[in-house]
Amino acid sequence: MTTMKRPTIAVLGLGWMGAALADALIREGHDVVVWNRSAAKSEPFEGRARRPATVLDAVRQSDVVMVCVRDYDASDEMLHTPDVSAALAGRTLVQFSSGTPQRAREAGHWAQESGVDYLDCTMSAGPQQVGTDQGTFHYTGPRGLFDSLSELLTPLVGTSEYCGEEWGYAAALDFARLGTFTGVLTVLGTVFALMRSEGVSIDDFLPTVPFLSPEFMKGVVAATTADHYPSGTATLTTWEAWADQFVVAGREAGVDPRVAEVIRESLSRSIRQGHGAEDIYAIFSAFASAAGPGE
């Protein structure tokens, strides 16, 4: 009986999420190729994965290429060169980088024109959830391609959700999710500042918002009184880059961008206060005063 050869997987981009993807693939027994602009980030994979010197070599050594970098601009810079584009033809590309629905559509059309089998993915998961039964990845692209990669994609995260062939759908869904999350944090930052100013107790406030889960609010309340927000997921600098895209996504869709701009400014203000390398909850530093809520 003939056993089909498992594909060799390249992971381009070894930030927190890219490194987590590569680790998960290695644990699943795949032959993995890793590359990062800064070669030092590939050093932890010495002896566990191939470490070619260039993007072109990484693509040539692989059957499936996964890209997980800051945004589509960074991805395009790597992939949209004559040599790399030619090497990708006939291979499969799975895009984990973030961007607007319009950029996702552009990436899908480029892949079609270049003879590349293409899936676009947005990630409702943090690095700690990759390779576990938690979190969700949302994919768009040809249904047959998604189905053919199910054995590869399923172990990466708790749920691999197919969202259809419209390239921008998953990106729009992700902006809806993250826009809601950061919008709630921004409003709560303003609310807590008002409460501090007026001497309103946090214990009196919490029963008035039953539509926000107690677990979520417990984390929020702890964050409003913190002076340090260690990050193991995405830094405020990364969130600010996402907020830039949120503003652009709204404009591209003909949506009033002012709410997205307020969220971005709150993130930027926290970064200017020195919290750029810290977690999303450091956004509350933008609204902080000397006293904690209810004090």
C-alpha positions as CSV (number, residue, x, y, z in Angstrom):
1,M,0.0,0.0,0.0
2,T,1.4,3.4,-1.0
3,T,1.4,6.1,1.6
4,M,1.0,9.7,0.3
5,K,3.9,12.0,1.2
6,R,2.9,14.7,3.6
7,P,3.6,18.2,2.3
8,T,6.5,20.3,3.4
9,I,5.3,23.5,5.0
10,A,7.1,26.8,5.0
11,V,6.3,29.4,7.7
12,L,7.4,32.9,6.7
13,G,7.4,35.3,9.7
14,L,8.3,34.1,13.2
15,G,6.7,36.6,15.5
16,W,4.6,35.2,18.3
17,M,1.9,33.8,16.0
18,G,4.2,32.6,13.3
19,A,6.5,30.9,15.7
20,A,3.5,29.2,17.4
21,L,2.3,28.0,14.0
22,A,5.7,26.5,13.2
23,D,5.9,24.8,16.6
24,A,2.4,23.3,16.2
25,L,3.3,22.0,12.7
26,I,6.6,20.5,14.0
27,R,4.7,18.7,16.9
28,E,2.4,17.3,14.3
29,G,5.4,15.7,12.6
30,H,5.5,17.9,9.5
31,D,8.7,18.7,7.6
32,V,8.8,22.5,8.3
33,V,10.8,25.3,6.7
34,V,11.1,28.6,8.7
35,W,12.2,32.0,7.6
36,N,12.2,35.5,9.2
37,R,13.6,38.8,8.2
38,S,15.6,38.8,11.4
39,A,17.5,35.5,11.3
40,A,17.8,35.4,15.1
41,K,14.1,34.6,15.3
42,S,14.7,31.3,13.4
43,E,17.5,30.2,15.8
44,P,15.1,28.5,18.3
45,F,14.2,26.1,15.4
46,E,17.7,24.9,14.8
47,G,17.7,21.2,14.5
48,R,13.8,21.1,14.3
49,A,13.2,22.8,11.0
50,R,15.0,23.8,7.9
51,R,16.3,27.4,8.0
52,P,17.1,28.7,4.5
53,A,18.7,32.1,4.1
54,T,16.1,33.6,1.7
55,V,12.3,33.7,1.1
56,L,12.9,32.2,-2.4
57,D,14.8,29.2,-1.0
58,A,12.0,28.7,1.6
59,V,9.4,28.7,-1.1
60,R,11.3,26.4,-3.3
61,Q,11.7,23.8,-0.5
62,S,8.0,23.7,0.4
63,D,4.7,22.5,-0.9
64,V,2.5,24.8,1.2
65,V,3.6,28.3,2.3
66,M,2.1,30.0,5.3
67,V,2.7,33.7,5.7
68,C,2.3,35.3,9.1
69,V,3.6,38.9,9.1
70,R,2.4,42.3,10.3
71,D,0.2,43.1,7.3
72,Y,-0.4,42.6,3.5
73,D,2.3,45.3,2.7
74,A,4.9,43.2,4.5
75,S,3.6,40.1,2.8
76,D,3.6,41.7,-0.6
77,E,7.2,42.9,-0.1
78,M,8.3,39.3,0.4
79,L,6.1,37.5,-2.2
80,H,5.5,40.0,-5.1
81,T,9.0,39.7,-6.7
82,P,9.4,38.0,-10.0
83,D,11.5,35.1,-8.7
84,V,9.3,34.4,-5.6
85,S,6.0,34.8,-7.6
86,A,7.3,32.3,-10.2
87,A,8.3,29.9,-7.5
88,L,4.9,30.1,-5.8
89,A,3.1,29.1,-9.0
90,G,1.6,25.7,-8.6
91,R,2.0,25.8,-4.8
92,T,-0.5,26.6,-2.0
93,L,-0.3,29.9,-0.1
94,V,-2.1,30.4,3.2
95,Q,-2.1,34.0,4.3
96,F,-2.3,34.6,8.1
97,S,-1.3,38.3,7.9
98,S,-3.8,41.0,8.8
99,G,-5.4,43.6,6.6
100,T,-8.6,45.1,5.3
101,P,-11.2,43.1,3.3
102,Q,-10.2,45.0,0.2
103,R,-6.6,43.9,0.6
104,A,-7.7,40.4,1.2
105,R,-9.6,40.5,-2.1
106,E,-6.6,42.0,-3.9
107,A,-4.4,39.2,-2.5
108,G,-6.8,36.5,-3.7
109,H,-7.0,38.0,-7.2
110,W,-3.2,38.3,-7.3
111,A,-2.8,34.6,-6.3
112,Q,-5.3,33.5,-9.0
113,E,-3.5,35.5,-11.7
114,S,-0.2,34.0,-10.5
115,G,-1.3,30.4,-10.6
116,V,-1.2,30.1,-6.8
117,D,-3.7,28.1,-4.7
118,Y,-4.8,30.6,-2.0
119,L,-6.5,30.7,1.3
120,D,-6.9,33.8,3.4
121,C,-7.1,33.3,7.2
122,T,-8.0,35.5,10.2
123,M,-7.2,34.3,13.7
124,S,-9.5,34.5,16.7
125,A,-6.8,33.1,18.9
126,G,-3.6,34.0,20.6
127,P,-0.3,32.2,20.4
128,Q,-1.0,30.2,23.5
129,Q,-4.1,28.7,21.9
130,V,-2.3,27.6,18.7
131,G,-2.0,23.8,18.7
132,T,-4.7,23.4,21.4
133,D,-8.5,22.8,21.3
134,Q,-9.1,26.5,21.9
135,G,-9.5,29.5,19.5
136,T,-10.9,29.7,16.0
137,F,-9.3,30.4,12.6
138,H,-11.6,31.7,9.8
139,Y,-10.7,30.8,6.2
140,T,-11.9,32.1,2.9
141,G,-11.1,30.8,-0.6
142,P,-12.0,27.8,-2.8
143,R,-14.0,25.2,-0.8
144,G,-12.1,22.3,-2.4
145,L,-8.8,23.8,-1.4
146,F,-9.9,24.2,2.2
147,D,-11.2,20.7,2.3
148,S,-8.0,19.3,0.8
149,L,-6.0,21.0,3.5
150,S,-8.2,20.0,6.5
151,E,-5.7,17.4,7.8
152,L,-3.0,20.1,7.9
153,L,-5.2,23.0,9.2
154,T,-7.3,21.2,11.8
155,P,-4.6,20.6,14.4
156,L,-3.5,24.3,14.4
157,V,-6.4,25.5,16.5
158,G,-9.6,24.5,18.2
159,T,-11.9,25.3,15.3
160,S,-11.1,25.8,11.6
161,E,-14.1,27.6,10.2
162,Y,-14.7,27.9,6.5
163,C,-16.4,31.2,5.6
164,G,-16.9,31.0,1.8
165,E,-15.2,32.0,-1.3
166,E,-15.5,35.8,-0.9
167,W,-11.9,36.8,-0.1
168,G,-12.8,39.7,2.2
169,Y,-15.4,38.0,4.3
170,A,-13.1,36.7,7.1
171,A,-11.3,40.0,7.3
172,A,-14.6,41.9,7.7
173,L,-15.7,39.4,10.4
174,D,-12.4,39.9,12.2
175,F,-12.7,43.7,12.2
176,A,-16.2,43.4,13.5
177,R,-14.9,41.2,16.4
178,L,-11.8,43.2,17.3
179,G,-13.6,46.5,16.7
180,T,-16.2,45.5,19.2
181,F,-13.6,44.5,21.8
182,T,-11.4,47.6,21.5
183,G,-14.5,49.8,21.3
184,V,-15.8,48.4,24.5
185,L,-12.4,48.9,26.2
186,T,-12.3,52.5,24.9
187,V,-15.8,53.3,26.2
188,L,-15.0,51.7,29.6
189,G,-11.8,53.7,29.9
190,T,-13.9,56.9,29.5
191,V,-16.5,55.5,31.9
192,F,-14.0,54.7,34.6
193,A,-12.4,58.1,34.3
194,L,-15.8,59.7,34.8
195,M,-16.4,57.4,37.8
196,R,-13.1,58.4,39.4
197,S,-13.9,62.1,38.9
198,E,-17.3,61.7,40.5
199,G,-16.4,59.2,43.2
200,V,-18.7,56.5,41.9
201,S,-17.9,53.0,43.4
202,I,-17.0,50.2,41.0
203,D,-19.2,47.9,43.2
204,D,-22.2,50.1,42.4
205,F,-21.4,50.2,38.7
206,L,-21.0,46.5,38.0
207,P,-24.6,45.4,38.6
208,T,-25.7,48.1,36.1
209,V,-24.0,46.3,33.2
210,P,-25.4,42.7,33.2
211,F,-24.8,42.6,29.4
212,L,-21.0,42.4,30.0
213,S,-19.8,39.1,31.3
214,P,-18.5,39.0,34.9
215,E,-15.4,37.3,33.8
216,F,-14.7,40.0,31.2
217,M,-15.4,42.8,33.7
218,K,-13.2,41.1,36.3
219,G,-10.2,41.4,33.9
220,V,-11.1,45.0,33.0
221,V,-11.4,46.1,36.6
222,A,-8.0,44.6,37.4
223,A,-6.5,46.3,34.4
224,T,-7.8,49.8,35.3
225,T,-5.7,49.7,38.5
226,A,-2.6,48.1,37.1
227,D,0.7,49.9,36.5
228,H,2.2,47.2,34.2
229,Y,0.5,45.1,31.5
230,P,2.8,42.3,30.4
231,S,2.1,41.0,26.9
232,G,2.2,37.5,25.7
233,T,-0.2,38.0,22.8
234,A,0.0,41.3,20.9
235,T,1.6,44.6,22.0
236,L,-0.1,48.0,21.9
237,T,2.1,48.8,19.0
238,T,0.7,45.9,17.1
239,W,-2.8,46.9,18.1
240,E,-2.2,50.4,16.8
241,A,-1.2,49.0,13.4
242,W,-4.4,47.1,13.4
243,A,-6.4,50.2,14.3
244,D,-4.8,52.0,11.3
245,Q,-6.2,49.2,9.2
246,F,-9.6,49.5,10.9
247,V,-9.8,53.1,9.9
248,V,-8.9,52.3,6.3
249,A,-11.3,49.4,6.2
250,G,-14.1,51.7,7.2
251,R,-13.2,54.3,4.6
252,E,-12.9,51.6,1.9
253,A,-16.4,50.4,2.8
254,G,-17.9,53.9,2.9
255,V,-18.4,53.7,6.7
256,D,-17.9,56.8,8.9
257,P,-14.4,56.2,10.4
258,R,-14.7,58.4,13.5
259,V,-15.3,55.6,16.0
260,A,-12.3,53.7,14.6
261,E,-10.2,56.9,14.8
262,V,-11.1,57.4,18.5
263,I,-10.0,53.8,19.2
264,R,-6.8,54.4,17.4
265,E,-6.1,57.6,19.2
266,S,-6.6,55.9,22.6
267,L,-4.1,53.3,21.6
268,S,-1.7,55.9,20.4
269,R,-2.0,57.9,23.5
270,S,-1.1,54.9,25.6
271,I,1.9,54.2,23.4
272,R,3.1,57.8,23.9
273,Q,2.9,57.2,27.6
274,G,5.4,54.4,27.2
275,H,3.2,51.3,27.0
276,G,3.9,50.3,23.4
277,A,5.4,46.9,24.3
278,E,2.6,46.0,26.7
279,D,-0.7,44.3,26.4
280,I,-4.0,45.6,25.0
281,Y,-5.3,46.4,28.5
282,A,-2.6,49.1,28.7
283,I,-5.1,51.1,26.7
284,F,-6.5,52.1,30.1
285,S,-3.4,54.1,30.8
286,A,-4.8,56.6,28.3
287,F,-7.6,57.4,30.7
288,A,-5.8,56.9,34.0
289,S,-5.7,59.3,36.9
290,A,-4.0,59.2,40.2
291,A,-6.9,57.3,41.9
292,G,-8.3,54.0,41.0
293,P,-12.0,53.5,40.3
294,G,-14.2,54.0,43.2
295,E,-11.5,55.4,45.4
